[in-house]
Amino acid sequence: QVRLVESGGGLVQAGGSLRLSCVASGRTIGSYTATWYRQAPGKQREFVASIAAGGNTYYADSVKGRFTISRDDAKNTVFLQMSSLKPDDSAVYYCRSLTDWGPGTQVTVSS
């Protein structure tokens, strides 16, 4: 059984930084593309960033240059380093691997 667990969310002021983690069990997360999504209240879930098995990374235009996705294969973990945070970045952030999703972690950016 595959399990994904996100952590690292919290409350931060605009301009601050957070690092989210997504720890996987039951699957080698580096064998497949891993993706971060986010969902703000009243909005659809949206793509944030992904990292392919080969290491290529992709970003939504709204976070390009501010967020960095990375992976630690030894820890079976995918990270999302978020910098220069804006109130519009406030959302629940989810990690996905194939068809499996984590429960999410809340990020709140105050102005």
N, C-alpha and C positions, 0 to 999 in steps of 0.2 A: 504494500500500500504506500502510495506516494504522499508525502506531507510536506507542505511549504509553510514556513512561519516567518512573517515579517516582524521587524522590530526597528527601533530607532526614531520613531515619530515623536512628536511633542509640540510644545508651544515655543515659538521663536519670533523675535522681532524682525521686521522687514530689513533686508540686508544681511541677515544672519545665515548660518549654515546648519545643515543636518546631514547625517549619513544614515541611510536606511540599509538594513541587512535583510536578506532572504535566505534562510537556512533550509536546505532540502534534505529529506530522508527518503529512502526507498527508490531513489533514482540518482544517477550521476548527473548533476545539473549541467555540467559542462559538455555533456554529450548532445545537447539540444539547445536551440535558441531559448533564452530566458528573457522575459519581457516585464517591464514595469508599466502599470497603468495607474490612473488616478480617477477618482470620481468625487466631484464636489456636489453639495446638496442641490437637488433639482436639475442636475446636469447628467448627461450620459457619461459612461466610463470612456476615458480617452487614453490613447497610446502616449507614453512618455519616452521610453527608451528601451532598446533591446540589444542583446549581445549574442551573436551567433556562436555556434560551436567552435568555429575557427577563429573567433575573437573579433570579427568585424562588429562595429557598433553603429547604432542608428538612433536618431533623436527627433523628437517633435520640434518643429521650428520654435515653438514657444519656450523651450528649455535649452536649445542649442547654445553652447558657450557658457552655460551656467551649471548644468548638471553633467555628471560623468558616471557612466555605468562601468562596472568592472566585475571581475570574478576571481575568486580564490578557490582553485580546484582542490587544494588540500583540505580546505574547510567546507567544501561543497556548498559554497555560499556565493550569492550575487549581491553586489552593493550598488547603492545609488547615492553618490555624493552630490548634495544639493547646495549650491552657493548663491549669493545675491538673491535670496528668497524674497518673493513678493506676496502680498495678500492673495493675489489670484492663484498662487500655488497651493493654497489651503485646500485640502481634500483628504480622502482616505486613499492611501497608496497600496496597490496590490501587486503581488508578484505572480507570474504565470509561467508554467513549464508545460508544454504540450496542452493538454486539456485540464490540467490541474492548477488550482488557484489557492493562494493563501487567504487567510481571513482579513488581511489588511491592517494597516497601521495609520493612525490619524496624524496628519500634519496640519498645524494651525499657524499661520503667519499673521502677526498683528502689525498694524500700521503705526 
